[in-house]
Amino acid sequence: MIDLTGMISIPYLKKTTFTGSEKGTNFMIRKISREEGEPDKIQAVIWPGPFIFSVTEDEKKTYQEFEFSEDGIKAAVAWLNEVT
């Protein structure tokens, strides 16, 4: 089970991307910026290991977006746990 309590926050995501793996599945949580006037989002991505994101074929990646908030982080982690 993925538990990121105390490891990831909104200030963290404003600066960088969080990556990890669980049971042979890699994952990433990052901020994605929208066009002017649109709210930022959290994007969670999963893909099979062992390769890193940039060399894994796009068709093997699954994306989901969440609101850019602490609740969005919790929802992203819950989604990652559902799909891993």
N, C-alpha and C positions, 0 to 999 in steps of 0.2 A: 504494500500500500504506500502510495506517495503521501508524505506528510511534510509540508514546507513551512509549518508554523515557525515563526521567528526567523525564517531564512529569506523571505521575499516580502517586499512592501511596495507601495506606490512610489515613494522617493527612489527606491532601488530601480524600479522599472522606468522611471524617468531618465535614468542614466545609462542603463545597460540591459542586456538580455539574460535570462536565467535558463540554463540548460541542465539536463540530467538524464538519467536512464533508470528503468525499472523492468526487471524480468526480460531483458533483451530488446525492450522498446525504448527508443530515445524520445525525449520531449523537449520542447522549448516554450517559454512564456515570454512574450515581449509586448512592448507598447507599439501600436501602429497609429500614426497620425493621419487624420482625415483632412479634407479640403477645408478651407476657411469657413467657419461657422458650424462645422460638424464636430461632434465630440470625439476625442481620442478613444481608442478601444484597446483592450487587451486581446492579444491573439495567442492561442495555444495551438501547438502543432505536435503531432506524433508521427513517427516513422520507424520502421524496423531497423534494428542494428545489423551489422556492427558499424556501419559507415556514418560519417558526419552529415549534417543537413545539406551542405553545399554540393556533395557528390552523390546524394541519393536522388533517384529519379522522382520527378514531381508526382507521378501517378501513385507512388508509394506513400505520399504524405497526406495526412488528414488535418484539416484546419477547422478551428472554431473560434468565434469572437465573443467577447464579453464586455460589459461596461468597465470603464477605467476607474475602478474603485476597489476598496478592500473586499467588498462583497463580490466584485468581479473576480478577484484573485481566488477567493474561496470557491466560486462557481467553476473557474478554470481547473483548479485542483480536483474538484469533485468529478468533472468531465474526464480528466485524465485517468482517474481511478476507474471510471466506468468503462473506458475503452482500452485499458491495458490489461 
